[in-house]
Amino acid sequence: MAQSRTARIQRKTGETDVSVAVGIDGTGRASIDTGVPFFDHMLNLFARHGRIDLEVAAHGDIEVDFHHTVEDTGIVLGQALREALGEKRGIVRYGSAMLPMDETLARVVVDFSGRPFLEYRAPTGVDNIGGNFAFTLVEEFLRAFAFNALINLHVEILYGRDAHHMAEAVFKGLARSVDAAVRIDPRIADDIPSTKEVL
């Protein structure tokens, strides 16, 4: 690549201190430590299946609950991805994935449009994962990520029963759709894929 598509962002608040480094043209290497084991697992999946090299170090008020840590990590990861993409010259822009996980099927579609939006459709009343990771945190992460990466993100769990499987299908689907969208299309390597000529 002529341009290194990497970024490092740190964000510190009264509730969290989050540092994220991304390398878009990576192999899926990951070093993740958020203090929330299930969330670490999901971010490792995102890196591996998205072929994004990812470092995340987050220290938050997890003695209160996991909400601030999960949301703020989504914010910083979105910001880092946006910075690493720069003007988005030559990217495919759109990506989608249908991701099965045992009894679960999830659909994830993304547009690196510069216009943030999240449409999220999932079962309600889903049990916590591992006893203490609220399934609703998946949506909180996705919203923070989408609005800070400036992407249009649609996520739908078509069916599923197991909370772990549903969350995993979403994170893997997000990884695959992001990977597809940020690839360089050699036919338009110097162009921005929009009639507006800006994304």
Contact map, one row per residue, 1 for C-alpha under 8 A:
1111000000000000000000000000000000000000000000000000000000000000000000000000000000000000000000000000000000000000000000000000000000000000000000000000000000000000000000000000000000000000000000000000000
1111000000000000000000000000000000000000000000000000000000000000000000000000000000000000000000000000000000000000000000000000000000000000000000000000000000000000000000000000000000000000000000000000000
1111100000000000000000000000000000000000000000000000000000000000000000000000000000000000000000000000000000000000000000000000000000000000000000000000000000000000000000000000000000000000000000000000000
1111110000000000000000000000000000000000000000000000000000000000000000000000000000010000000000000000000000000000000000000000000000000000000000000000000000000000000000000000000000000000000000000000000
0011111000000000000000111000000000000000000000000000000000000000000000000000000000011100000000000000000000000000000000000000000000000000000000000000000000000000000000000000000000000000000000000000000
0001111100000000000011110000000000000000000000000000000000000000000000000000000110111000000000000000000000000000000000000000000000000000000000000000000000000000000000000000000000000000000000000000000
0000111110000000000011100000000000000000000000000000000000000000000000000000000110110000000000000000000000000000000000000000000000000000000000000000000000000000000000000000000000000000000000000000000
0000011111000000001111000000000000000000000000000000000000000000000000000000000100000000000000000000000000000000000000000000000000000000000000000000000000000000000000000000000000000000000000000000000
0000001111100000001110000000000000000000000000000000000000000000000000000001101100000000000000000000000000000000000000000000000000000000000000000000000000000000000000000000000000000000000000000000000
0000000111110000111100000000000000000000000000000000000000000000000000000001000000000000000000000000000000000000000000000000000000000000000000000000000000000000000000000000000000000000000000000000000
0000000011111001111000000000000000000000000000000000000000000000000000000001000000000000000000000000000000000000000000000000000000000000000000000000000000000000000000000000000000000000000000000000000
0000000001111111110000000000000000000000000000000000000000000000000000000000000000000000000000000000000000000000000000000000000000000000000000000000000000000000000000000000000000000000000000000000000
0000000000111111100000000000000000000000000000000000000000000000000000000000000000000000000000000000000000000000000000000000000000000000000000000000000000000000000000000000000000000000000000000000000
0000000000011111000000000000000000000000000000000000000000000000000000000000000000000000000000000000000000000000000000000000000000000000000000000000000000000000000000000000000000000000000000000000000
0000000000011111100000000000000000000000000000000000000000011000000110000000000000000000000000000000000000000000000000000000000000000000000000000000000000000000000000000000000000000000000000000000000
0000000000111111110000000000000000000000000000000000000001111000000110010000000000000000000000000000000000000000000000000000000000000000000000000000000000000000000000000000000000000000000000000000000
0000000001111011111000000000000000000000000000000000000001110000000000000000000000000000000000000000000000000000000000000000000000000000000000000000000000000000000000000000000000000000000000000000000
0000000001110001111100000000000000000000000000000000000111100000000000011001000000000000000000000000000000000000000000000000000000000000000000000000000000000000000000000000000000000000000000000000000
0000000111100000111110000000000000000000000000000000001111000000000000000001000000000000000000000000000000000000000000000000000000000000000000000000000000000000000000000000000000000000000000000000000
0000000111000000011111000000000000000000000000000000011110000000000000001001100100000000000000000000000000000000000000000000000000000000000000000000000000000000000000000000000000000000000000000000000
0000011110000000001111100000000000000000000000000000111100000000000000000000100100000000000000000000000000000000000000000000000000000000000000000000000000000000000000000000000000000000000000000000000
0000011100000000000111110000000000000000000000000001111000000000000000000000100110010000000000000000000000000000000000000000000000000000000000000000000000000000000000000000000000000000000000000000000
0000111000000000000011111100000000000000000000000001110000000000000000000000000000010000000000000000000000000000000000000000000000000000000000000000000000000000000000000000000000000000000000000000000
0000110000000000000001111100000000000000000000000011100000000000000000000000000010010000000000000000000000000000000000000000000000000000000000000000000000000000000000000000000000000100000000000000000
0000100000000000000000111110000000000000000000000011100000000000000000000000000000000000000000000000000000000000000000000000000000000000000000000000000000000000000000000000000000000000000000000000000
0000000000000000000000111111100000000000000000000011100000000000000000000000000000000000000000000000000000000000000000000000000000000000000000000000000000000000000000000000000000000000000000000000000
0000000000000000000000001111100000000000000000010011100000000000000000000000000000000000000000000000000000000000000000000000000000000000000000000000000000000000000000000000000000000000000000000000000
0000000000000000000000000111110000000000000000111111110000000000000000000000000000000000000000000000000000000000000000000000000000000000000000000000000000000000000000000000000000000000000000000000000
0000000000000000000000000111111000000000000000110011110000000000000000000000000000000000000000000000000000000000000000000000000000000000000000000000000000000000000000000000000000000000000000000000000
0000000000000000000000000001111100000000000100110000111000000000000000000000000000000000000000000000000000000000000000000000000000000000000000000000000000000000000000000000000000000000000000000000000
0000000000000000000000000000111110000000000100000000011100000000000000000000000000000000000000000000000000000000000000000000000000000000000000000000000000000000000000000000000000000000000000000000000
0000000000000000000000000000011111000001001100000000011110000000000000000000000000000000000000000000000000000000000000000000000000000000000000000000000000000000000000000000000000000000000000000000000
0000000000000000000000000000001111110001000000000000000111000000000000000000000000000000000000000000000000000000000000000000000000000000000000000000000000000000000000000000000000000000000000000000000
0000000000000000000000000000000111111011000000000000000111110000000010000000000000000000000000000000000000000000000000000000000000000000000000000000000000000000000000000000000000000000000000000000000
0000000000000000000000000000000011111001000000000000000001110100000000000000000000000000000000000000000000000000000000000000000000000000000000000000000000000000000000000000000000000000000000000000000
0000000000000000000000000000000011111111000000000000000000000100010000000000000000000000000000000000000000000000000000000000000000000000000000000000000000000000000000000000000000000000000000000000000
0000000000000000000000000000000001111111100000000000000000000000000000000000000000000000000000000000000000000000000000000000000000000000000000000000000000000000000000000000000000000000000000000000000
0000000000000000000000000000000000011111110000000000000000000000000000000000000000000000000000000000000000000000000000000000000011001000000000000000000000000000000000000000000000000000000000000000000
0000000000000000000000000000000001011111111000000000000000000000000001000000000000000000000000000000000000000000000000000000000000000000000000000000000000000000000000000000000000000000000000000000000
0000000000000000000000000000000111111111111100000000000000000000000000000000000000000000000000000000000000000000000000000000000000000000000000000000000000000000000000000000000000000000000000000000000
0000000000000000000000000000000000001111111110000000000000000000000000000000000000000000000000000000000000000000000000000000000000000000000000000000000000000000000000000000000000000000000000000000000
0000000000000000000000000000000000000111111111000000000000000000000000000000000000000000000000000000000000000000000000000000000000000000000000000000000000000000000000110010000000000000000000000000000
0000000000000000000000000000000100000011111111100000000000000000000000000000000000000000000000000000000000000000000000000000000000000000000000000000000000000000000000000010000000000000000000000000000
0000000000000000000000000000011100000001111111110000000000000000000000000000000000000000000000000000000000000000000000000000000000000000000000000000000000000000000000000000000000000000000000000000000
0000000000000000000000000000000000000000111111111000000000000000000000000000000000000000000000000000000000000000000000000000000000000000000000000000000000000000000000010011001000000000000000000000000
0000000000000000000000000000000000000000011111111101000000000000000000000000000000000000000000000000000000000000000000000000000000000000000000000000000000000000000000000011011000000000000000000000000
0000000000000000000000000001110000000000001111111111110000000000000000000000000000000000000000000000000000000000000000000000000000000000000000000000000000000000000000000000001000000000000000000000000
0000000000000000000000000011110000000000000111111111100000000000000000000000000000000000000000000000000000000000000000000000000000000000000000000000000000000000000000000000000000000000000000000000000
0000000000000000000000000001000000000000000011111111000000000000000000000000000000000000000000000000000000000000000000000000000000000000000000000000000000000000000000000001001100000000000000000000000
0000000000000000000000000001000000000000000001111111000000000000000000000000000000000000000000000000000000000000000000000000000000000000000000000000000000000000000000000001011111100000000000000000000
0000000000000000000000011111100000000000000000111111100000000000000000000000000000000000000000000000000000000000000000000000000000000000000000000000000000000000000000000000001000100000000000000000000
0000000000000000000001111111100000000000000001111111110000000000000000000000000000000000000000000000000000000000000000000000000000000000000000000000000000000000000000000000000000100000000000000000000
0000000000000000000011111111110000000000000000110011111000000000000000000000000000000000000000000000000000000000000000000000000000000000000000000000000000000000000000000000000000000000000000000000000
0000000000000000000111100001111100000000000000100001111100000000000000000000000000000000000000000000000000000000000000000000000000000000000000000000000000000000000000000000000000000000000000000000000
0000000000000000001111000000011100000000000000000000111110000000000000000000000000000000000000000000000000000000000000000000000000000000000000000000000000000000000000000000000000000000000000000000000
0000000000000000011110000000001111000000000000000000011111000000000000000000000000000000000000000000000000000000000000000000000000000000000000000000000000000000000000000000000000000000000000000000000
0000000000000000011100000000000111000000000000000000001111100000000000000000000000000000000000000000000000000000000000000000000000000000000000000000000000000000000000000000000000000000000000000000000
0000000000000001111000000000000011100000000000000000000111110000000010001000000000000000000000000000000000000000000000000000000000000000000000000000000000000000000000000000000000000000000000000000000
0000000000000001110000000000000001100000000000000000000011111000000010000000000000000000000000000000000000000000000000000000000000000000000000000000000000000000000000000000000000000000000000000000000
0000000000000011100000000000000001100000000000000000000001111100000110000000000000000000000000000000000000000000000000000000000000000000000000000000000000000000000000000000000000000000000000000000000
0000000000000011000000000000000000000000000000000000000000111111110110000000000000000000000000000000000000000000000000000000000000000000000000000000000000000000000000000000000000000000000000000000000
0000000000000000000000000000000000110000000000000000000000011111111110000000000000000000000000000000000000000000000000000000000000000000000000000000000000000000000000000000000000000000000000000000000
0000000000000000000000000000000000000000000000000000000000001111110000000000000000000000000000000000000000000000000000000000000000000000000000000000000000000000000000000000000000000000000000000000000
0000000000000000000000000000000000000000000000000000000000001111110000000000000000000000000000000000000000000000000000000000000000000000000000000000000000000000000000000000000000000000000000000000000
0000000000000000000000000000000000000000000000000000000000001111111100000000000000000000000000000000000000000000000000000000000000000000000000000000000000000000000000000000000000000000000000000000000
0000000000000000000000000000000000010000000000000000000000001111111111000000000000000000000000000000000000000000000000000000000000001000000000000000000000000000000000000000000000000000000000000000000
0000000000000000000000000000000000000000000000000000000000000100111111100000000000000000000000000000000000000000000000000000000000000000100100000000000000000000000000000000000000000000000000000000000
0000000000000011000000000000000000000000000000000000000000011100111111110000000000000000000000000000000000000000000000000000000000000000000000000000000000000000000000000000000000000000000000000000000
0000000000000011000000000000000001000000000000000000000001111100011111111000000000000000000000000000000000000000000000000000000000000000000000000000000000000000000000000000000000000000000000000000000
0000000000000000000000000000000000000010000000000000000000000000011111111100000000000000000000000000000000000000000000000000000000000000100110000000000000000000000000000000000000000000000000000000000
0000000000000000000000000000000000000000000000000000000000000000001111111110000000000000000000000000000000000000000000000000000000000000100110010000000000000000000000000000000000000000000000000000000
0000000000000001010000000000000000000000000000000000000000000000000111111111000000000000000000000000000000000000000000000000000000000000000000010000000000000000000000000000000000000000000000000000000
0000000000000000010100000000000000000000000000000000000001000000000011111111100000000000000000000000000000000000000000000000000000000000000010000000000000000000000000000000000000000000000000000000000
0000000000000000000000000000000000000000000000000000000000000000000001111111110000000000000000000000000000000000000000000000000000000000000011111001000000000000000000000000000000000000000000000000000
0000000000000000000000000000000000000000000000000000000000000000000000111111111000000000000000000000000000000000000000000000000000000000000010011011000000000000000000000000000000000000000000000000000
0000000011100000011100000000000000000000000000000000000000000000000000011111111100000000000000000000000000000000000000000000000000000000000000001001000000000000000000000000000000000000000000000000000
0000000010000000000111000000000000000000000000000000000000000000000000001111111110000000000000000000000000000000000000000000000000000000000000001001100000000000000000000000000000000000000000000000000
0000000000000000000000000000000000000000000000000000000000000000000000000111111111000000000000000000000000000000000000000000000000000000000000011111110000000000000000000000000000000000000000000000000
0000000010000000000000000000000000000000000000000000000000000000000000000011111111100000000000000000000000000000000000000000000000000000000000001001100000000000000000000000000000000000000000000000000
0000011110000000000111000000000000000000000000000000000000000000000000000001111111110000000000000000000000000000000000000000000000000000000000000000100000000000000000000000000000000000000000000000000
0000011000000000000001010000000000000000000000000000000000000000000000000000111111111000000000000000000000000000000000000000000000000000000000000000100000000000000000000000000000000000000000000000000
0000000000000000000000000000000000000000000000000000000000000000000000000000011111111100000000000000000000000000000000000000000000000000000000000001110000000000000000000000000000000000000000000000000
0000011000000000000000000000000000000000000000000000000000000000000000000000001111111100000000000000000000000000000000000000000000000000000000000000000000000000000000000000000000000000000000000000000
0001111000000000000001110000000000000000000000000000000000000000000000000000000111111100000000000000000000000000000000000000000000000000000000000000000000000000000000000000000000000000000000000000000
0000110000000000000000000000000000000000000000000000000000000000000000000000000011111111000000000000000000000000000000000000000000000000000000000000000000000000000000000000000000000100000000000000000
0000100000000000000000000000000000000000000000000000000000000000000000000000000001111111100000000000000000000000000000000000000000000000000000000000000000000000000000000000000000000000000000000000000
0000000000000000000000000000000000000000000000000000000000000000000000000000000000001111100000000000000000000000000000000000000000000000000000000000000000000000000000000000000000000000000000010000011
0000000000000000000000000000000000000000000000000000000000000000000000000000000000001111111000000000000000000000000000000000000000000000000000000000000000000000000000000000000000000000000000011000001
0000000000000000000000000000000000000000000000000000000000000000000000000000000000000111111000000000000000000000000000000000000000000000000000000000000000000000000000000000000000000000000111111000000
0000000000000000000000000000000000000000000000000000000000000000000000000000000000000001111100000000000000000000000000000000000000000000000000000000000000000000000000000000000000000011111111111000000
0000000000000000000000000000000000000000000000000000000000000000000000000000000000000001111110000000000000000000000000000000000000000000000000000000000000000000000000000000000000001111100110011000000
0000000000000000000000000000000000000000000000000000000000000000000000000000000000000000011111100000000000000000000000000000000000000000000000000000000000000000000000000000000000011111100000001000000
0000000000000000000000000000000000000000000000000000000000000000000000000000000000000000001111100000000000000011100000000000000000000000000000000000000000000000000000000000000000001100000000001000000
0000000000000000000000000000000000000000000000000000000000000000000000000000000000000000000111110000000000001111000000000000000000000000000000000000000000000000000000000000000010011100000000000000000
0000000000000000000000000000000000000000000000000000000000000000000000000000000000000000000111111000000000001110000000000000000000000000000000000000000000000000000000000000000111111000000000000000000
0000000000000000000000000000000000000000000000000000000000000000000000000000000000000000000001111100000000111100000000000000000000000000000000000000000000000000000000000000100111011000000000000000000
0000000000000000000000000000000000000000000000000000000000000000000000000000000000000000000000111110000000111000000000000000000000000000000000000000000000000000000000000000110110000000000000000000000
0000000000000000000000000000000000000000000000000000000000000000000000000000000000000000000000011111000011110000000000000000000000000000000000000000000000000000000000000000100000000000000000000000000
0000000000000000000000000000000000000000000000000000000000000000000000000000000000000000000000001111100011100000000000000000000000000000000000000000000000000000000000001101100000000000000000000000000
0000000000000000000000000000000000000000000000000000000000000000000000000000000000000000000000000111111111000000000000000000000000000000000000000000000000000000000000001000000000000000000000000000000
0000000000000000000000000000000000000000000000000000000000000000000000000000000000000000000000000011111110000000000000000000000000000000000000000000000000000000000011011000000000000000000000000000000
0000000000000000000000000000000000000000000000000000000000000000000000000000000000000000000000000001111110000000000000000000000000000000000000000000000000000000000010000000000000000000000000000000000
0000000000000000000000000000000000000000000000000000000000000000000000000000000000000000000000000001111110000000000000000000000000000000000000000000000000000011110010000000000000000000000000000000000
0000000000000000000000000000000000000000000000000000000000000000000000000000000000000000000000000001111111000000000000000000000000000000000000000000000000001111110011001000000000000000000000000000000
0000000000000000000000000000000000000000000000000000000000000000000000000000000000000000000000000111111111100000000000000000000000000000000000000000000000001111000001001000000000000000000000000000000
0000000000000000000000000000000000000000000000000000000000000000000000000000000000000000000000000111000111110000000000000000000000000000000000000000000000111110000001001100100000000000000000000000000
0000000000000000000000000000000000000000000000000000000000000000000000000000000000000000000000011110000011111000000000000000000000000000000000000000000001111100000000000100100000000000000000000000000
0000000000000000000000000000000000000000000000000000000000000000000000000000000000000000000000011100000001111100000000000000000000000000000000000000000011110000000000000100110010000000000000000000000
0000000000000000000000000000000000000000000000000000000000000000000000000000000000000000000001111000000000111110000000000000000000000000000000000000000011100000000000000000010010000000000000000000000
0000000000000000000000000000000000000000000000000000000000000000000000000000000000000000000001110000000000011111000000000000000000000000000000000000001111000000000000000000000011001000000000000000000
0000000000000000000000000000000000000000000000000000000000000000000000000000000000000000000011100000000000001111100000000000000000000000000000000000001110000000000000000000000000001000000000000000000
0000000000000000000000000000000000000000000000000000000000000000000000000000000000000000000011000000000000000111111000000000000000000000000000000000011100000000000000000000000000001000000000000000001
0000000000000000000000000000000000000000000000000000000000000000000000000000000000000000000010000000000000000011111100000000000000000000000000000000011100000000000000000000000000000000000000000000001
0000000000000000000000000000000000000000000000000000000000000000000000000000000000000000000000000000000000000001111100000000000000000000000000000000111100000000000000000000000000000000000000000000001
0000000000000000000000000000000000000000000000000000000000000000000000000000000000000000000000000000000000000001111110000000000000000000000000000000011100000000000000000000000000000000000000000000000
0000000000000000000000000000000000000000000000000000000000000000000000000000000000000000000000000000000000000000111111000000000000000000000000000111111110000000000000000000000000000000000000000000000
0000000000000000000000000000000000000000000000000000000000000000000000000000000000000000000000000000000000000000001111100000000000000000000000100110011110000000000000000000000000000000000000000000000
0000000000000000000000000000000000000000000000000000000000000000000000000000000000000000000000000000000000000000000111110000000000000000000001100110000111100000000000000000000000000000000000000000000
0000000000000000000000000000000000000000000000000000000000000000000000000000000000000000000000000000000000000000000011111000000000000000000000000000000011100000000000000000000000000000000000000000000
0000000000000000000000000000000000000000000000000000000000000000000000000000000000000000000000000000000000000000000001111100000000000000001000000000000001110000000000000000000000000000000000000000000
0000000000000000000000000000000000000000000000000000000000000000000000000000000000000000000000000000000000000000000000111110000000000000000000000000000000111000000000000000000000000000000000000000000
0000000000000000000000000000000000000000000000000000000000000000000000000000000000000000000000000000000000000000000000011111000000000000000000000000000000011100000000000000000000000000000000000000000
0000000000000000000000000000000000000000000000000000000000000000000000000000000000000000000000000000000000000000000000001111110000000000000000000000000000001000000000000000000000000000000000000000000
0000000000000000000000000000000000000000000000000000000000000000000000000000000000000000000000000000000000000000000000000111110000000000000000000000000000000000000000000000000000000000000000000000000
0000000000000000000000000000000000000000000000000000000000000000000000000000000000000000000000000000000000000000000000000011111000000000000000000000000000000000000000000000000000000000000000000000000
0000000000000000000000000000000000000000000000000000000000000000000000000000000000000000000000000000000000000000000000000011111100000010000000000000000000000000001000000000000000000000000000000000000
0000000000000000000000000000000000000000000000000000000000000000000000000000000000000000000000000000000000000000000000000000111110000110000000000000000000000000001000000000000000000000000000000000000
0000000000000000000000000000000000000000000000000000000000000000000000000000000000000000000000000000000000000000000000000000011111111110000000000000000000000000001000000000000000000000000000000000000
0000000000000000000000000000000000000100000000000000000000000000000000000000000000000000000000000000000000000000000000000000001111111110000000000000000000000000001100000000000000000000000000000000000
0000000000000000000000000000000000000100000000000000000000000000000000000000000000000000000000000000000000000000000000000000000111111000000000000000000000000000000000000000000000000000000000000000000
0000000000000000000000000000000000000000000000000000000000000000000000000000000000000000000000000000000000000000000000000000000111111000000000000000000000000000000000000000000000000000000000000000000
0000000000000000000000000000000000000000000000000000000000000000000000000000000000000000000000000000000000000000000000000000000111111100000000000000000000000000000000000000000000000000000000000000000
0000000000000000000000000000000000000100000000000000000000000000010000000000000000000000000000000000000000000000000000000000000111111110100000000000000000000000000000000000000000000000000000000000000
0000000000000000000000000000000000000000000000000000000000000000000000000000000000000000000000000000000000000000000000000000001110011111100000000000000000000000000000000000000000000000000000000000000
0000000000000000000000000000000000000000000000000000000000000000000000000000000000000000000000000000000000000000000000000000011110001111111000000000000000000000001000100000000000000000000000000000000
0000000000000000000000000000000000000000000000000000000000000000000000000000000000000000000000000000000000000000000000000000000000000111111100000000000000000000000000000000000000000000000000000000000
0000000000000000000000000000000000000000000000000000000000000000001001100000000000000000000000000000000000000000000000000000000000001111111110000000000000000000000000000000000000000000000000000000000
0000000000000000000000000000000000000000000000000000000000000000000000000000000000000000000000000000000000000000000000000000000000000011111111000000000000000000000000100000000000000000000000000000000
0000000000000000000000000000000000000000000000000000000000000000000000000000000000000000000000000000000000000000000000010000000000000011111111100000000000000000000000000000000000000000000000000000000
0000000000000000000000000000000000000000000000000000000000000000001001100000000000000000000000000000000000000000000000000000000000000001111111110000000000000000000000000000000000000000000000000000000
0000000000000000000000000000000000000000000000000000000000000000000001101110000000000000000000000000000000000000000000000000000000000000111111111000000000000000000000000000000000000000000000000000000
0000000000000000000000000000000000000000000000000000000000000000000000000100000000000000000000000000000000000000000001000000000000000000011111111100000000000000000000000000000000000000000000000000000
0000000000000000000000000000000000000000000000000000000000000000000000000100000000000000000000000000000000000000000011000000000000000000001111111110000000000000000000000000000000000000000000000000000
0000000000000000000000000000000000000000000000000000000000000000000000110110010000000000000000000000000000000000000000000000000000000000000111111111000000000000000000000000000000000000000000000000000
0000000000000000000000000000000000000000000000000000000000000000000000000111111000000000000000000000000000000000000000000000000000000000000011111111100000000000000000000000000000000000000000000000000
0000000000000000000000000000000000000000000000000000000000000000000000000000010000000000000000000000000000000000000111000000000000000000000001111111111110000000000000000000000000000000000000000000000
0000000000000000000000000000000000000000000000000000000000000000000000000010010000000000000000000000000000000000000111000000000000000000000000111111111000000000000000000000000000000000000000000000000
0000000000000000000000000000000000000000000000000000000000000000000000000111111001000000000000000000000000000000000100000000000000000000000000011111111000000000000000000000000000000000000000000000000
0000000000000000000000000000000000000000000000000000000000000000000000000000111111000000000000000000000000000000010100000000000000000000000000001111111000000000000000000000000000000000000000000000000
0000000000000000000000000000000000000000000000000000000000000000000000000000010001000000000000000000000000000001111110000000000000000000000000000111111100000000000000000000000000000000000000000000000
0000000000000000000000000000000000000000000000000000000000000000000000000000000000000000000000000000000000000111111110000000000000000000000000000111111110000000000000000000000000000000000000000000000
0000000000000000000000000000000000000000000000000000000000000000000000000000000000000000000000000000000000000111111111000000000000000000000000000100011111000000000000000000000000000000000000000000000
0000000000000000000000000000000000000000000000000000000000000000000000000000000000000000000000000000000000011110000111100000000000000000000000000100001111100000000000000000000000000000000000000000000
0000000000000000000000000000000000000000000000000000000000000000000000000000000000000000000000000000000000111100000001110000000000000000000000000000000111110000000000000000000000000000000000000000000
0000000000000000000000000000000000000000000000000000000000000000000000000000000000000000000000000000000001111000000001111000000000000000000000000000000011111000000000000100000000000000000000000000000
0000000000000000000000000000000000000000000000000000000000000000000000000000000000000000000000000000000001110000000000011100000000000000000000000000000001111100000000000000000000000000000000000000000
0000000000000000000000000000000000000000000000000000000000000000000000000000000000000000000000000000000111100000000000001110000000000000000000000000000000111111000001000100000000000000000000000000000
0000000000000000000000000000000000000000000000000000000000000000000000000000000000000000000000000000000111100000000000000100000000000000000000000000000000011111000000000000000000000000000000000000000
0000000000000000000000000000000000000000000000000000000000000000000000000000000000000000000000000000001111000000000000000000000000000000000000000000000000001111100000000000000000000000000000000000000
0000000000000000000000000000000000000000000000000000000000000000000000000000000000000000000000000000001110000000000000000000000000000000000000000000000000001111111011000000000000000000000000000000000
0000000000000000000000000000000000000000000000000000000000000000000000000000000000000000000000000000001100000000000000000000000000000000000000000000000000000011111011000000000000000000000000000000000
0000000000000000000000000000000000000000000000000000000000000000000000000000000000000000000000000000001100000000000000000000000000000000000000000000000000000001111111000000000000000000000000000000000
0000000000000000000000000000000000000000000000000000000000000000000000000000000000000000000000000000000000000000000000000000011110000010000000000000000000000001111111100000000000000000000000000000000
0000000000000000000000000000000000000000000000000000000000000000000000000000000000000000000000000000000000000000000000000000000010000000000000000000000000000000011111110000000000000000000000000000000
0000000000000000000000000000000000000000000000000000000000000000000000000000000000000000000000000000111100000000000000000000000000000000000000000000000000000001111111111000000000000000000000000000000
0000000000000000000000000000000000000000000000000000000000000000000000000000000000000000000000000000100111000000000000000000000000000000000000000000000000001001111111111100000000000000000000000000000
0000000000000000000000000000000000000000010000000000000000000000000000000000000000000000000000000000000000000000000000000000000000000010010000000000000000000000001111111110000000000000000000000000000
0000000000000000000000000000000000000000010010000000000000000000000000000000000000000000000000000000100000000000000000000000000000000000000000000000000000000000000111111111000000000000000000000000000
0000000000000000000000000000000000000000000000000000000000000000000000000000000000000000000000000011100111000000000000000000000000000000000000000000000000000000000011111111100000000000000000000000000
0000000000000000000000000000000000000000000000000000000000000000000000000000000000000000000000000010000001110000000000000000000000000000000000000000000000101000000001111111110000000000000000000000000
0000000000000000000000000000000000000000011011000000000000000000000000000000000000000000000000000000000000000000000000000000000000000000000000000000000000000000000000111111111000000000000000000000000
0000000000000000000000000000000000000000000011001100000000000000000000000000000000000000000000000010000000000000000000000000000000000000000000000000000000000000000000011111111100000000000000000000000
0000000000000000000000000000000000000000000000000000000000000000000000000000000000000000000000011110000001110000000000000000000000000000000000000000000000000000000000001111111110000000000000000000000
0000000000000000000000000000000000000000000001000100000000000000000000000000000000000000000000001000000000011000000000000000000000000000000000000000000000000000000000000111111111000000000000000000000
0000000000000000000000000000000000000000000011101110000000000000000000000000000000000000000000000000000000000000000000000000000000000000000000000000000000000000000000000011111111100000000000000000000
0000000000000000000000000000000000000000000000001100000000000000000000000000000000000000000000111000000000000000000000000000000000000000000000000000000000000000000000000001111111110000000000000000000
0000000000000000000000000000000000000000000000000100000000000000000000000000000000000000000001111000000000011100000000000000000000000000000000000000000000000000000000000000111111111000000000000000000
0000000000000000000000000000000000000000000000000100000000000000000000000000000000000000000000110000000000000100000000000000000000000000000000000000000000000000000000000000011111111100000000000000000
0000000000000000000000000000000000000000000000000111000000000000000000000000000000000000000000100000000000000000000000000000000000000000000000000000000000000000000000000000001111111110000000000000000
0000000000000000000000000000000000000000000000000000000000000000000000000000000000000000000101110000000000000000000000000000000000000000000000000000000000000000000000000000000111111110000000000000000
0000000000000000000000000000000000000000000000000000000000000000000000000000000000000000001111110000000000000111000000000000000000000000000000000000000000000000000000000000000011111110000000000000000
0000000000000000000000010000000000000000000000000000000000000000000000000000000000001000001111000000000000000000000000000000000000000000000000000000000000000000000000000000000001111111000000000000000
0000000000000000000000000000000000000000000000000000000000000000000000000000000000000000011100000000000000000000000000000000000000000000000000000000000000000000000000000000000000111111100000000000000
0000000000000000000000000000000000000000000000000000000000000000000000000000000000000000011100000000000000000000000000000000000000000000000000000000000000000000000000000000000000000111110110000000000
0000000000000000000000000000000000000000000000000000000000000000000000000000000000000000011100000000000000000000000000000000000000000000000000000000000000000000000000000000000000000011111110000000000
0000000000000000000000000000000000000000000000000000000000000000000000000000000000000000010000000000000000000000000000000000000000000000000000000000000000000000000000000000000000000001111110000000000
0000000000000000000000000000000000000000000000000000000000000000000000000000000000000000010000000000000000000000000000000000000000000000000000000000000000000000000000000000000000000000111110000000000
0000000000000000000000000000000000000000000000000000000000000000000000000000000000000000111000000000000000000000000000000000000000000000000000000000000000000000000000000000000000000001111111111000000
0000000000000000000000000000000000000000000000000000000000000000000000000000000000000000111000000000000000000000000000000000000000000000000000000000000000000000000000000000000000000001111111100000000
0000000000000000000000000000000000000000000000000000000000000000000000000000000000000000110000000000000000000000000000000000000000000000000000000000000000000000000000000000000000000000000111110000000
0000000000000000000000000000000000000000000000000000000000000000000000000000000000000000110000000000000000000000000000000000000000000000000000000000000000000000000000000000000000000000000111111000100
0000000000000000000000000000000000000000000000000000000000000000000000000000000000000011111000000000000000000000000000000000000000000000000000000000000000000000000000000000000000000000000101111100111
0000000000000000000000000000000000000000000000000000000000000000000000000000000000000001111110000000000000000000000000000000000000000000000000000000000000000000000000000000000000000000000100111110111
0000000000000000000000000000000000000000000000000000000000000000000000000000000000000000000000000000000000000000000000000000000000000000000000000000000000000000000000000000000000000000000000011111111
0000000000000000000000000000000000000000000000000000000000000000000000000000000000000000000000000000000000000000000000000000000000000000000000000000000000000000000000000000000000000000000000001111110
0000000000000000000000000000000000000000000000000000000000000000000000000000000000000000000000000000000000000000000000000000000000000000000000000000000000000000000000000000000000000000000000000111111
0000000000000000000000000000000000000000000000000000000000000000000000000000000000000000000000000000000000000000000000000000000000000000000000000000000000000000000000000000000000000000000000111111111
0000000000000000000000000000000000000000000000000000000000000000000000000000000000000010000000000000000000000000000000000000000000000000000000000000000000000000000000000000000000000000000000011111111
0000000000000000000000000000000000000000000000000000000000000000000000000000000000000011000000000000000000000001110000000000000000000000000000000000000000000000000000000000000000000000000000011101111
